[in-house]
Amino acid sequence: MQKTPMTGQGLRQLEDELRKLKSEERPAVIRAIAEARSHGDLSENAEYHAARERQSFIEGRILELEEIISTAEVIDPATLSGKQVKFGATVSLVDEDTDKEITYQIVGLHEADIKQSKISISSPLAKSLIGKQEGDTVSVPAPGGDRTYEILSVKFI
């Protein structure tokens, strides 16, 4: 079984989502199905069909989360060090075309969130950064053409 790298915070978020689905969402949708059944003819009952669709989504997501959690390999970035970019690194970059500075943390596939400046280890940018160090320049394929970034700093926090 292949392990999935993940930070401790990412694992906790997935476990919280799983707990919520099992303890709140699943019972709520079961009640909604029972309520919709009490309205009679199921073949034309939109409420019933919507609740069943929701139930299907919830059960699928529960299975998916259980699989992800069972294969998670927690890596604590605070225990890592070095000058090279690797999983868990917080990397500050400057876009060489716009001079705009950005900072990203490289995290697992299932915890990536661009709004929180967390990019997946499998993203094109992270793949370009892995193994590089402060001062290196990387070229990243992008839809509008290649983007070039200089690595300003590599930290493990």
N, C-alpha and C positions, 0 to 999 in steps of 0.2 A: 504494500500500500504506500502510495506516494504521500509524503508529508507536505503540508501547506505552510510556508513561513507566515508568521503573523506576530504582531506586537501583543503584549498583554492587554492593553487598552482595547485593541480591535477584538480580541477574544471575548472580553467582558461585554462589549457592545452586542456581539452576536448571541452570547448567552442570555443577555437581558431581553433581546428581541424574541428568542426562543421561549423564555419563561412567560413573556407577555402573551405570545400567541397561544401557548398551552393553557394559561390560567385565566386569560380574559377574552381573547378573540374567539377561541374554539367554543367555549361555553355560550358566548353571546350569539354566535351563528347557529348553534344548535337550538337555542331558544327561538331565534328568528324563523328557523325552518318549522319548528313545532307551531308557532303562531300562524305562519302562512298556510300550513296544512289544515288548520282549523277553519280556514275560510272556504273550504270546499274544493271544487274541481281544480285539480293540479295542472291539467293540460293547458289551461288558459290563465294560470296564476303567475303573473310577472314577479310578484314578491317572492314566491317560492323558488322560481328559477334563478332570481338574483341571489338569494340566500344560498342556494346550492352551488352556484358559481363561486361565491365568496368562500364557501366551505372547501371547495376544491383547491382554490388558491392557497388558503391557510394550510391545509394538509400537505400540499406540495412544498410550501415554504418550510414547514416544520421538518419534513424529510431532508430537504436541502441543507438546512441549518445543522441538523444532527450529523449529516455526513461531513460538512465543513469542520465542525467542532471536533469530530472524532479523528480527523486527520491533521489538526492544527499542531504546528511546532512553534511554540512561543519563544520568541527571541527578544530579549530586553536590550534595546539600543544603548542604555546607560552602561551596560557591561562591555560594550564594544569600544574599540579605539583604533587609531591608525589614521593615516593620511589619505587612504584610498576610499572611494565611494563604494559602499556595499549596502546590503539590506539594513534598514533602520537609520541610515545616515540622514542628517538634515543638511541639505546642500543649498548654499546661496549662489545664485547665478546672476550674470548680467547679459541681457540680450544685446549682442554686438551691433544690431541694426538700429535699435531704439534707445539703447543705454538704460533700459528699464531693469531695475533689480527685482528679482523674485527669489523666494525661498520655498523649497519643497522638502518634505520628508518622504523617503522611499519606504513604502509599507506593502503589506500583502494585498493580493488581488481583491479580497472580499472586504477590505477596510478602506480602500481608496476613496477619497472625497476631495475633489478639487477645491471646493469652497473652504475646506480646512487646510488647504495646501498639502494634501497627502496624495501622492501619486503611486500607482501600482508598480510593483517591481517588473511587471511585464509590459509597461507602457513604453512607447518608442523613446521618450526622453530618458526614463530610468535605464533602459537598456544601453543608451548611448553614454550615460554617466558611469555605470558600473565599471570599476577598475581604474577610473581616472582619479586625478588628485588636484588639489588647489593649484590654480594657474593654468591648467589644461584648457583647451578649447575643444568643444564638441559640436558636431553638426547633426541636426535632428531633422529627419524627413517630416514635412508638414504639408497639409493640403494646398497651401498657397506657395509652396516651395520650401527648400531647406532653410532652417533657422540655425543660427550659430550662437552659441553661448560660451562665456568664459566662466569657469568655476572660481568663485571668490573665496568660499570657505567650505569645509567639510567638518561637521560636528556630530557627536553621538550623545544625545540627551534623552 
